[in-house]
Structure formats: structure tokens, C-alpha cells
Amino acid sequence: MVRDRDEPPAVRVYTVCDESRYLIVRNVPALGCGDDLSRLFGSYGEIEECKPMDAEDCDPFTDVYWIKFSQVSNARFAKRKLDESVFLGNLLKVSYAPQFESVLDVKEKLEGRTKEVLGRIKSANVRTEGSKSQISSNSNIIGSSCQHWLDPAPSASSNSELQGRQREYARGGQISHVGDAPLSHVSSNKEYFPTPSMNETVRLVREKLDKIQSRSGNTDTASASKRAKVDNRRRI
């Protein structure tokens, strides 16, 4: 039946009361395959009972089976996996059967769901607190490192250590320069190296520099003496 545009859509609320450890399996081929069906559903959990429902209306050449699991979680898993699955050429139709539950079954189902929800909430809170503590510890480490590098007012120990290093450096410089005469300008002809080979090298380098300077001066004079060429070509 097609729904009108102005008609609001139907809303169906799903609760834990709709679940059950009792399942009804429809569209099972009428081939006496109850044992095969029991083994198929038993792979998802312990089954207490599995029997056909002869009084239930069904399509021709098909049967309806009633299955009782020991736990609701196993029945939930089996329904999610086997509903609309192929079994001996037919698509199984699996549905919950809460009408077969007793008062004790309902009580156990609700208590189990309560424990499950509380466990999920507790694990979520633990994960949240762990992530918050990790973030706070990381922020404290980053803040302390930034404060260490960016603090404009160093501590007294760092100041004393810096001053001690400066005094040692100054003392070492004074010791290394004790007895040294003040540096003075050395003429180009003075041999102030201890070995003759070094003095000879200095002399050769100076001669080459003098030649380069003289060549550059001559080049500047020649370029300045040159006159600019006059273009006598006729312009059109």
C-alpha cells in the first residue's frame, strides 16, 4: 500500500522487550531437515530445544521451526546472521518470539541488558578519563618545556653558572695573552714568520697582488682615454 504524501510515516520503536531467546524460523524446506537446521543455528550458541510447529500456518512445501537458545545474546547473533539467508534453496525468515517467555525469562533478560549497558558506560568513561589525563599530561610537558625556553627571568643557579663560565673564559684569555706584546702594523718587507719558506710564500703572493693592481689601473686608464665612436650612418 502506497503512503500518501500528507500522511506521516509510521514509526516503530524497538526495545529490549522485543528481543528473546526464542526464535521462529519460517520458510524452511519441508524435507525433514530439522537436524541440519539445529546444527546451523547451534553454530551461533547453545540450543536447548529445536522442534517443528505443525499447528503454525505456512506456505506449501515449507515448515516452521521453534528454537530456544540458552542465552539472549546467542539468539540475537543468530537472528542477525541467518535472517534472509539461504538454506537448502529457500530464504529463511527468522523472528523473535517473546510470547513464549515466562516471568523468569523476562527478569533474566532485563537484568542481563542492564549489566551490559552499565559495562558499556563504564568502559566509555574509563576511555574518556584516560584520554583526558593523557591530554593534560602532554599539555603540562609542553608548557613546562616552553616555560623553560621562553622564561625571561632565569633562575639563580643558571645565573651563577653563566657568571662562572664567563669568569673562567676571561681568566683563560688573560693567561693565554700574558707576555704578548700588543699587535702592531707589520711592513710589507719585514719577515715576521719563523721559517724562510713562509716568508718567501708571502713575498710571492704580494708580488702577484701588486701586478694585478697595476694591470687593473692600466685598464681603467686606457678605457678612459678611448673616445666614443661616432655613428656616421645615415638614418632613414
Salt bridges, closest charged atoms under 4 A:
GLU19 OE1 - ARG76 NH2 3.11
GLU19 OE1 - ARG113 NH2 3.01
ASP36 OD1 - ARG39 NH2 2.22
GLU48 OE2 - ARG21 NH1 3.65
GLU48 OE1 - LYS68 NZ 3.33
GLU49 OE2 - LYS51 NZ 3.61
GLU56 OE2 - ARG26 NH2 3.08
ASP83 OD2 - LYS79 NZ 3.99
GLU101 OE1 - LYS109 NZ 3.13
ASP105 OD1 - ARG21 NH2 2.91
GLU116 OE1 - ARG113 NE 3.62
GLU116 OE2 - ARG120 NH2 2.61
GLU161 OE2 - ARG165 NH2 2.81
ASP180 OD2 - HIS177 ND1 3.74
GLU200 OE2 - ARG203 NH2 2.06
GLU207 OE2 - ARG203 NH1 2.53
ASP231 OD1 - ARG233 NE 2.98
ASP231 OD2 - ARG235 NH2 2.78
